[in-house]
């Protein structure tokens, strides 16, 4: 039995043409979306890979991130201090390095809460703020890391974004990198 609406061999139905056009349109939209998401004219990255590991010769700063205080509704508390965590590494085999200051244009000030001498980095070693440190060679050495805090964060310190932070060392000078601002840990569904 033959019907006028039934496609035969060698003919293309309107439904087949419509589906092909739909698939082609969907593929084009997907390709445009991917290419737009992969390119950015923004010179400042929105997020970092935990501080990037910037280096200046034999001194490097790694694993940098900011953990701001959040209200119960996950709004950022700009009037509360934000913890700045990082690791500073001295790869020199002969000379010690000293961290002297941390600054950021996104904060009114950065304070380092460390005992005397804690900011000196011995040759081929590291110091860490806000991160656990195991001192296996000196049984009397403290395993508690020192801490650093950022005060008076401005509007550029948004969760999931990054802000510039400059670490100043006695030998290496300034090392500036983008530090990620952690998102609220208690986000509701």
N, C-alpha and C positions, 0 to 999 in steps of 0.2 A: 504494500500500500504506500502510495506516494503522497506527500503533503507539500504544499507550496512553502511552508515554514521550515521544513526539514532540510538542513544543508546536505549537499551531496558531495562526493569526491571532487576536488578541484574548485570548490566554492568556499568562501569564508563568511561566517555568520557575523551579524552586527555585534553580537555578544562577544565573540572572539576578538574583534577589533577593539571594542570598548575595554576589555580586560588587558589587552596589549598596551593600549594608551595609558591605562591606569597604572600598570606596572612600570612603564617608562617614566611617567610623571613621578611616581613614588621613588624610583631610583635616582632621579635628578634631584629631588628635594633632599634625599638622604645624602647624596654626594655634596651638595651645597652646604648642608648643615655640618658635615664632617670637616670640609675645608674651612669653613668659618670658625669652627671650634678649635682647629689646629693652628690657625694663624692669629696673631694679635699685634695690633699697633701700639699696645700699651707697653711703655718701656719698663714699668715697674711690674714685676711678677705678682700675681695674686696669691700665690702660695709657694712655699719652698719645700725642699726636701730636708727638713729639719736643719736648716742653717748652712747647707751647702759645702762646708769644709774650705773656707777661704784661707789662703796662705800668702805669706810674704817672706820668701826665702825659707828659713828654717823654723819659722813660727807659724802656727796655723790655729784657726778657731773652728770647731766642729760642733755638730749636734746642738745648734742654737735654737731655742724656742721660748716663747713668752706664754705664761699661764696666768691670765688676768683673773681677778675676782669677779664672780657672777652673782646676781641676785637669784632668788628662787625661780623667777620667770625667765632666766637666762639672759637678762639684759646685763651688759658689761658695766661694771662699777668703776667708772673712771676716777672716782675719788679714793679708791682703795689701791694699795700697792699691788703690782703684778710681778710675779716671780719670773726672773730671767735665768734660764738654765743654759749652760754651755760647757764645753771642754776646750781648754787652751793647751796646745801641744808645742813643746820645744824639741825640735829634731837635731839641734846642735849637739855634737859629741863633747864639746869643750866649754862652752859658755852658757851661763845661766841667763834666763830671761825673766822680766818682771812685768806683770800687768799693772799699769798705773791708773787707768781710768776707763770708764765705759760711758758713752753718750749716745743720745738718739734725738733727732729733731721731733720725734713723735712723743717725747716725754719731757716733763719739766726738769727731772733729774733722775740719775741712776745711782743707787747706793750699793756698796759692796759690804756685806756683813761677814768679815773674816778676821781671824786672829792675826797678830803681827807675824810677818814672814810667810803667810799662807799664799800670797800672790806671787812669790818668787817660784819660778819653774826651773828646777834643776836640769842639767843637760840630759837629753834623751828621756824626758818624763813629761807628765801633764798635770794640770790641775782641773778640777771640775766644780762648778757652782750648781747646786740644786740636784746633783746626780751622785749616786753612791760611789764611794772610792774605797777600794780594799787595799790597805797598806800591808802587804805580806812580808816585806823585808825588814820593817821596823815594828816590833811587837808593841812598842809604846806609842806609836803614831796613831792619831785619831782616825777613825773610819768615817766620821761625820763630815760631810762636805760643807764648805762655806756656802753662803747664799748671797744672791744679789736681787735687788728689787728696783722696778721702774715706778716712779711716782708721777702723777699728773698726766696720764696718757691722753692724747688728743683724739679727734674723730677718725684719724687715719688708722688707728689701731682697732680694726674690725676682725671678729672671729673668722678664721679661714683665710685671711689676707696676710701680707707680710709688711714689715716696716724696717727701715734702715737702722742698723745699730753699729756704732764704731767702737772698736776695742783699741786702746792705745797702749803700746808696749815700749819699754825703754830702748831696746835695740831695734825692733822691727818697725816702730812707728805706728801709724794708724792702719788698721784692717777693718774695712767696712763691708758688711754683708746684709742680706735681707733675712730677717728673723720672722718665722711663722708665729702668728697669734693663734693659740689653741682655741678650738670651739668649746662651747659650754658642754661640760661632761654629763649634765642631767637634762638633756633635751627631751621634751614630751613628744608623744607620737603624733 
